[in-house]
Amino acid sequence: MAKLCVIGSCSMDLVVTSSRRPGAGETVLGDSFKTVPGGKGANQAVAAARLGAEVTMIGCVGKDSFGEVILHNLKENDVFIDNVEPVTHRESGTAHIVLAEGDNSIIVVKGANDLVTPEYVESCASVLHTADMVLIQQEIPVETVAFVSEFCATHQIPLLLNPAPARDLEASVIEQATYITPNEHEAALMFGGLSTSEALRKYPNKLLITEGKQGVRYFDGEQEVLVPSYIVEAVDTTGAGDTFNGAFAVARAEGKSLYDSIQFANRAASLSVTKFGAQGGMPKRTDVEASL
């Protein structure tokens, strides 16, 4: 069984559905409103746990009603939560999501996720040492990402960096990560002076650019490879990228080849968009294997 450690955000998603999203200064009538657990870190932890990995979450929530629901949900999905700390002086993080016109728009309020500091992660170092792979994203402080990157490089622990949401990254973080999984938008911001092909060639078998319905592109040292996605009827695309990252980490930690790991993750991500909510459609292992 793969042992993964996810360091990142735990939030509550506040989701509105509408036929269209409003323009500036405009009010439109929505169709529905729901609250569902989310946060990129928690999403990736749940995705990996449902696919059979032993997953430990490192993060922070508020000591509030949202925090209680977030912790209960992680526990229900067999994610170890001993290192998720409820804090009294900051509210739980929230993501405000509009589903409209076949896509989503999201505003994230980090809240307690800002307290996932280097010092807090260092206090959980024993968990990192036992992990087959560590996953991290960018809804937590930038200095924490840098700390984890250096820690994993020093101790030779594979690190999967999902650079979302996009922001400036130190060159050392990019160099130290084992895998980097931006979407096309995030890759353009990260490697603004390079074309997609140039960026891929600079980081062979490391930079995996997700291209939505097209699939995932990487450079294998000799040529660019596009691992195609699977065509499905999408209900909610929120969490598809998180499902991909969790699934890829599981497959790679289990020893699957890079191509097969991406294919496995693509299938898991395609299944995840067929139901509502970031975690609502995240598949079980049997669902993915049966549909490959």
Stockholm file with secondary structure:
# STOCKHOLM 1.0

chainA/1-292         MAKLCVIGSCSMDLVVTSSRRPGAGETVLGDSFKTVPGGKGANQAVAAARLGAEVTMIGCVGKDSFGEVILHNLKENDVFIDNVEPVTHRESGTAHIVLAEGDNSIIVVKGANDLVTPEYVESCASVLHTADMVLIQQEIPVETVAFVSEFCATHQIPLLLNPAPARDLEASVIEQATYITPNEHEAALMFGGLSTSEALRKYPNKLLITEGKQGVRYFDGEQEVLVPSYIVEAVDTTGAGDTFNGAFAVARAEGKSLYDSIQFANRAASLSVTKFGAQGGMPKRTDVEASL
#=GR chainA/1-292 SS CCEEEEESCCEEEEEEECSSCCCTTCCCCCSEEEEEEECHHHHHHHHHHHTTCEEEEEEEEESSHHHHHHHHHHHHTTEEEEEEEEESSSCCEEEEEEEETTEEEEEEECGGGGGCCHHHHHTTHHHHHTCSEEEECSSSCHHHHHHHHHHHHHTTCCEEECCCSCCCCCHHHHHHCSEECCBHHHHHHHTTTSCHHHHHHHSTTTBCEECGGGEEEEECSSSEEEEECCCCCCSCCTTHHHHHHHHHHHHHHTTCCHHHHHHHHHHHHHHHTTSSSTTTTCCCHHHHHHHC
#=GC SS_cons         CCEEEEESCCEEEEEEECSSCCCTTCCCCCSEEEEEEECHHHHHHHHHHHTTCEEEEEEEEESSHHHHHHHHHHHHTTEEEEEEEEESSSCCEEEEEEEETTEEEEEEECGGGGGCCHHHHHTTHHHHHTCSEEEECSSSCHHHHHHHHHHHHHTTCCEEECCCSCCCCCHHHHHHCSEECCBHHHHHHHTTTSCHHHHHHHSTTTBCEECGGGEEEEECSSSEEEEECCCCCCSCCTTHHHHHHHHHHHHHHTTCCHHHHHHHHHHHHHHHTTSSSTTTTCCCHHHHHHHC
//
